[in-house]
Amino acid sequence: MRIKNKVVMVCGGAGFIGSHVVDKLLERDVEKVVIVDNFFLGKMRNIEKALRQDNKTVLYREDCKDYEKMNEIVRNECVEVAFNLAVVPLPASLVRPIWCYNENVRIVETLSLLLYHGAYDTLIHISSSEAYGTAKKVPMSEEDPLMPMTPYAASKAAGDHLIESLYRTFGLDISIVRPFNNYGPRQNEKSYAGVIPTTIKRIMNGLPPIIFGDGLQTRDYMFVEEAAVAILDVYEHTNTRGEVINIGSGQEVTIKSLIEKIMEIMNYNGDIVYKPPRIGDVRRHLADITKAKKLIGFSPKVTLDEGLRITVEWYRKIFGS
């Protein structure tokens, strides 16, 4: 199922992963990209280039959980496919837990209801590896139980369960992508920032990196552009319908090692500050990407060292150093 010449809506399209999905859609020559974002985390700088493509992109500053607004957008724009990347991030759930949970679940409810009513044809929902919680065994496969450790993770697990039930009950055209830790250019560097942009920004500002806990907790880091390509490939391969698909590098790295790599790239020889562990921090993550390889021919190429160099250079270009 080719996405070329389709009208595609990207919820959260001004955000980190969402804006890269927008770029990859334009490369595949879709008829139009409809970006919907309330700019909770999204930034205009992420989509300025995309918006300059005449008649190819349109932006709506709306909340993706608002059913009436979304119904109007989908029907007026004749949307055929929706990619859901709209989200309130994990750190927000540690400050406003119930609000974060409800916001994320309501976004999924709205998009699912529109699909159920036939407003558009296909939903590709972007979940999170956080839904698994801490790995009980590695690598972590799609068959592993969901044991979320934070309200954010619980909201992702709840959304996944709803979507899977709609597929099983009504046969709706739905797939779930479960990315592990994405990184790269455009990742949010301000409130609710992840460890990579936070570390880069601190070093640029002459401050030491921070590690919460012992630094031996692990993650599976995936370069964002490769993740965006994989998300589109999930749509184009109909054997993914009703499936949950992990997207990751299949490589495990400790937070301490990750920060040391950034320090080396940035020629920083100072100290690391250690602070108490953060609540809800998973101990170990590593993706089993066997299913993605089988269903969409997924094969990540960008190494962590290469991706980090690209990322550091992007932040230096944007913020100067």
Secondary structure as a PSIPRED ss2 file (coil, helix, strand):
# PSIPRED VFORMAT (PSIPRED V4.0)

   1 M C   1.000  0.000  0.000
   2 R C   1.000  0.000  0.000
   3 I C   1.000  0.000  0.000
   4 K C   1.000  0.000  0.000
   5 N C   1.000  0.000  0.000
   6 K C   1.000  0.000  0.000
   7 V E   0.000  0.000  1.000
   8 V E   0.000  0.000  1.000
   9 M E   0.000  0.000  1.000
  10 V E   0.000  0.000  1.000
  11 C E   0.000  0.000  1.000
  12 G C   1.000  0.000  0.000
  13 G C   1.000  0.000  0.000
  14 A C   1.000  0.000  0.000
  15 G C   1.000  0.000  0.000
  16 F H   0.000  1.000  0.000
  17 I H   0.000  1.000  0.000
  18 G H   0.000  1.000  0.000
  19 S H   0.000  1.000  0.000
  20 H H   0.000  1.000  0.000
  21 V H   0.000  1.000  0.000
  22 V H   0.000  1.000  0.000
  23 D H   0.000  1.000  0.000
  24 K H   0.000  1.000  0.000
  25 L H   0.000  1.000  0.000
  26 L H   0.000  1.000  0.000
  27 E H   0.000  1.000  0.000
  28 R C   1.000  0.000  0.000
  29 D C   1.000  0.000  0.000
  30 V C   1.000  0.000  0.000
  31 E C   1.000  0.000  0.000
  32 K E   0.000  0.000  1.000
  33 V E   0.000  0.000  1.000
  34 V E   0.000  0.000  1.000
  35 I E   0.000  0.000  1.000
  36 V E   0.000  0.000  1.000
  37 D C   1.000  0.000  0.000
  38 N C   1.000  0.000  0.000
  39 F C   1.000  0.000  0.000
  40 F C   1.000  0.000  0.000
  41 L C   1.000  0.000  0.000
  42 G C   1.000  0.000  0.000
  43 K C   1.000  0.000  0.000
  44 M H   0.000  1.000  0.000
  45 R H   0.000  1.000  0.000
  46 N H   0.000  1.000  0.000
  47 I C   1.000  0.000  0.000
  48 E H   0.000  1.000  0.000
  49 K H   0.000  1.000  0.000
  50 A H   0.000  1.000  0.000
  51 L H   0.000  1.000  0.000
  52 R C   1.000  0.000  0.000
  53 Q C   1.000  0.000  0.000
  54 D C   1.000  0.000  0.000
  55 N C   1.000  0.000  0.000
  56 K C   1.000  0.000  0.000
  57 T E   0.000  0.000  1.000
  58 V E   0.000  0.000  1.000
  59 L E   0.000  0.000  1.000
  60 Y E   0.000  0.000  1.000
  61 R C   1.000  0.000  0.000
  62 E C   1.000  0.000  0.000
  63 D C   1.000  0.000  0.000
  64 C C   1.000  0.000  0.000
  65 K C   1.000  0.000  0.000
  66 D C   1.000  0.000  0.000
  67 Y H   0.000  1.000  0.000
  68 E H   0.000  1.000  0.000
  69 K H   0.000  1.000  0.000
  70 M H   0.000  1.000  0.000
  71 N H   0.000  1.000  0.000
  72 E H   0.000  1.000  0.000
  73 I H   0.000  1.000  0.000
  74 V H   0.000  1.000  0.000
  75 R H   0.000  1.000  0.000
  76 N H   0.000  1.000  0.000
  77 E H   0.000  1.000  0.000
  78 C C   1.000  0.000  0.000
  79 V C   1.000  0.000  0.000
  80 E C   1.000  0.000  0.000
  81 V E   0.000  0.000  1.000
  82 A E   0.000  0.000  1.000
  83 F E   0.000  0.000  1.000
  84 N E   0.000  0.000  1.000
  85 L C   1.000  0.000  0.000
  86 A C   1.000  0.000  0.000
  87 V C   1.000  0.000  0.000
  88 V C   1.000  0.000  0.000
  89 P C   1.000  0.000  0.000
  90 L H   0.000  1.000  0.000
  91 P H   0.000  1.000  0.000
  92 A H   0.000  1.000  0.000
  93 S H   0.000  1.000  0.000
  94 L C   1.000  0.000  0.000
  95 V C   1.000  0.000  0.000
  96 R C   1.000  0.000  0.000
  97 P H   0.000  1.000  0.000
  98 I H   0.000  1.000  0.000
  99 W H   0.000  1.000  0.000
 100 C H   0.000  1.000  0.000
 101 Y H   0.000  1.000  0.000
 102 N H   0.000  1.000  0.000
 103 E H   0.000  1.000  0.000
 104 N H   0.000  1.000  0.000
 105 V H   0.000  1.000  0.000
 106 R H   0.000  1.000  0.000
 107 I H   0.000  1.000  0.000
 108 V H   0.000  1.000  0.000
 109 E H   0.000  1.000  0.000
 110 T H   0.000  1.000  0.000
 111 L H   0.000  1.000  0.000
 112 S H   0.000  1.000  0.000
 113 L H   0.000  1.000  0.000
 114 L H   0.000  1.000  0.000
 115 L H   0.000  1.000  0.000
 116 Y H   0.000  1.000  0.000
 117 H C   1.000  0.000  0.000
 118 G C   1.000  0.000  0.000
 119 A C   1.000  0.000  0.000
 120 Y C   1.000  0.000  0.000
 121 D C   1.000  0.000  0.000
 122 T E   0.000  0.000  1.000
 123 L E   0.000  0.000  1.000
 124 I E   0.000  0.000  1.000
 125 H E   0.000  0.000  1.000
 126 I E   0.000  0.000  1.000
 127 S C   1.000  0.000  0.000
 128 S C   1.000  0.000  0.000
 129 S H   0.000  1.000  0.000
 130 E H   0.000  1.000  0.000
 131 A H   0.000  1.000  0.000
 132 Y H   0.000  1.000  0.000
 133 G C   1.000  0.000  0.000
 134 T C   1.000  0.000  0.000
 135 A C   1.000  0.000  0.000
 136 K C   1.000  0.000  0.000
 137 K C   1.000  0.000  0.000
 138 V C   1.000  0.000  0.000
 139 P C   1.000  0.000  0.000
 140 M E   0.000  0.000  1.000
 141 S C   1.000  0.000  0.000
 142 E C   1.000  0.000  0.000
 143 E C   1.000  0.000  0.000
 144 D C   1.000  0.000  0.000
 145 P C   1.000  0.000  0.000
 146 L C   1.000  0.000  0.000
 147 M C   1.000  0.000  0.000
 148 P C   1.000  0.000  0.000
 149 M C   1.000  0.000  0.000
 150 T C   1.000  0.000  0.000
 151 P H   0.000  1.000  0.000
 152 Y H   0.000  1.000  0.000
 153 A H   0.000  1.000  0.000
 154 A H   0.000  1.000  0.000
 155 S H   0.000  1.000  0.000
 156 K H   0.000  1.000  0.000
 157 A H   0.000  1.000  0.000
 158 A H   0.000  1.000  0.000
 159 G H   0.000  1.000  0.000
 160 D H   0.000  1.000  0.000
 161 H H   0.000  1.000  0.000
 162 L H   0.000  1.000  0.000
 163 I H   0.000  1.000  0.000
 164 E H   0.000  1.000  0.000
 165 S H   0.000  1.000  0.000
 166 L H   0.000  1.000  0.000
 167 Y H   0.000  1.000  0.000
 168 R H   0.000  1.000  0.000
 169 T H   0.000  1.000  0.000
 170 F H   0.000  1.000  0.000
 171 G C   1.000  0.000  0.000
 172 L C   1.000  0.000  0.000
 173 D C   1.000  0.000  0.000
 174 I E   0.000  0.000  1.000
 175 S E   0.000  0.000  1.000
 176 I E   0.000  0.000  1.000
 177 V E   0.000  0.000  1.000
 178 R E   0.000  0.000  1.000
 179 P E   0.000  0.000  1.000
 180 F C   1.000  0.000  0.000
 181 N E   0.000  0.000  1.000
 182 N E   0.000  0.000  1.000
 183 Y E   0.000  0.000  1.000
 184 G C   1.000  0.000  0.000
 185 P C   1.000  0.000  0.000
 186 R C   1.000  0.000  0.000
 187 Q C   1.000  0.000  0.000
 188 N C   1.000  0.000  0.000
 189 E C   1.000  0.000  0.000
 190 K C   1.000  0.000  0.000
 191 S C   1.000  0.000  0.000
 192 Y C   1.000  0.000  0.000
 193 A C   1.000  0.000  0.000
 194 G C   1.000  0.000  0.000
 195 V H   0.000  1.000  0.000
 196 I H   0.000  1.000  0.000
 197 P H   0.000  1.000  0.000
 198 T H   0.000  1.000  0.000
 199 T H   0.000  1.000  0.000
 200 I H   0.000  1.000  0.000
 201 K H   0.000  1.000  0.000
 202 R H   0.000  1.000  0.000
 203 I H   0.000  1.000  0.000
 204 M H   0.000  1.000  0.000
 205 N C   1.000  0.000  0.000
 206 G C   1.000  0.000  0.000
 207 L C   1.000  0.000  0.000
 208 P C   1.000  0.000  0.000
 209 P C   1.000  0.000  0.000
 210 I E   0.000  0.000  1.000
 211 I E   0.000  0.000  1.000
 212 F E   0.000  0.000  1.000
 213 G C   1.000  0.000  0.000
 214 D C   1.000  0.000  0.000
 215 G C   1.000  0.000  0.000
 216 L C   1.000  0.000  0.000
 217 Q C   1.000  0.000  0.000
 218 T E   0.000  0.000  1.000
 219 R E   0.000  0.000  1.000
 220 D C   1.000  0.000  0.000
 221 Y E   0.000  0.000  1.000
 222 M E   0.000  0.000  1.000
 223 F E   0.000  0.000  1.000
 224 V H   0.000  1.000  0.000
 225 E H   0.000  1.000  0.000
 226 E H   0.000  1.000  0.000
 227 A H   0.000  1.000  0.000
 228 A H   0.000  1.000  0.000
 229 V H   0.000  1.000  0.000
 230 A H   0.000  1.000  0.000
 231 I H   0.000  1.000  0.000
 232 L H   0.000  1.000  0.000
 233 D H   0.000  1.000  0.000
 234 V H   0.000  1.000  0.000
 235 Y H   0.000  1.000  0.000
 236 E H   0.000  1.000  0.000
 237 H C   1.000  0.000  0.000
 238 T H   0.000  1.000  0.000
 239 N H   0.000  1.000  0.000
 240 T H   0.000  1.000  0.000
 241 R C   1.000  0.000  0.000
 242 G C   1.000  0.000  0.000
 243 E C   1.000  0.000  0.000
 244 V E   0.000  0.000  1.000
 245 I E   0.000  0.000  1.000
 246 N E   0.000  0.000  1.000
 247 I E   0.000  0.000  1.000
 248 G C   1.000  0.000  0.000
 249 S C   1.000  0.000  0.000
 250 G C   1.000  0.000  0.000
 251 Q C   1.000  0.000  0.000
 252 E C   1.000  0.000  0.000
 253 V E   0.000  0.000  1.000
 254 T E   0.000  0.000  1.000
 255 I H   0.000  1.000  0.000
 256 K H   0.000  1.000  0.000
 257 S H   0.000  1.000  0.000
 258 L H   0.000  1.000  0.000
 259 I H   0.000  1.000  0.000
 260 E H   0.000  1.000  0.000
 261 K H   0.000  1.000  0.000
 262 I H   0.000  1.000  0.000
 263 M H   0.000  1.000  0.000
 264 E H   0.000  1.000  0.000
 265 I H   0.000  1.000  0.000
 266 M C   1.000  0.000  0.000
 267 N C   1.000  0.000  0.000
 268 Y C   1.000  0.000  0.000
 269 N C   1.000  0.000  0.000
 270 G C   1.000  0.000  0.000
 271 D C   1.000  0.000  0.000
 272 I C   1.000  0.000  0.000
 273 V E   0.000  0.000  1.000
 274 Y E   0.000  0.000  1.000
 275 K E   0.000  0.000  1.000
 276 P C   1.000  0.000  0.000
 277 P C   1.000  0.000  0.000
 278 R C   1.000  0.000  0.000
 279 I C   1.000  0.000  0.000
 280 G C   1.000  0.000  0.000
 281 D C   1.000  0.000  0.000
 282 V C   1.000  0.000  0.000
 283 R C   1.000  0.000  0.000
 284 R C   1.000  0.000  0.000
 285 H C   1.000  0.000  0.000
 286 L C   1.000  0.000  0.000
 287 A E   0.000  0.000  1.000
 288 D C   1.000  0.000  0.000
 289 I C   1.000  0.000  0.000
 290 T H   0.000  1.000  0.000
 291 K H   0.000  1.000  0.000
 292 A H   0.000  1.000  0.000
 293 K H   0.000  1.000  0.000
 294 K H   0.000  1.000  0.000
 295 L H   0.000  1.000  0.000
 296 I H   0.000  1.000  0.000
 297 G C   1.000  0.000  0.000
 298 F C   1.000  0.000  0.000
 299 S C   1.000  0.000  0.000
 300 P C   1.000  0.000  0.000
 301 K C   1.000  0.000  0.000
 302 V C   1.000  0.000  0.000
 303 T C   1.000  0.000  0.000
 304 L H   0.000  1.000  0.000
 305 D H   0.000  1.000  0.000
 306 E H   0.000  1.000  0.000
 307 G H   0.000  1.000  0.000
 308 L H   0.000  1.000  0.000
 309 R H   0.000  1.000  0.000
 310 I H   0.000  1.000  0.000
 311 T H   0.000  1.000  0.000
 312 V H   0.000  1.000  0.000
 313 E H   0.000  1.000  0.000
 314 W H   0.000  1.000  0.000
 315 Y H   0.000  1.000  0.000
 316 R H   0.000  1.000  0.000
 317 K H   0.000  1.000  0.000
 318 I H   0.000  1.000  0.000
 319 F H   0.000  1.000  0.000
 320 G C   1.000  0.000  0.000
 321 S C   1.000  0.000  0.000
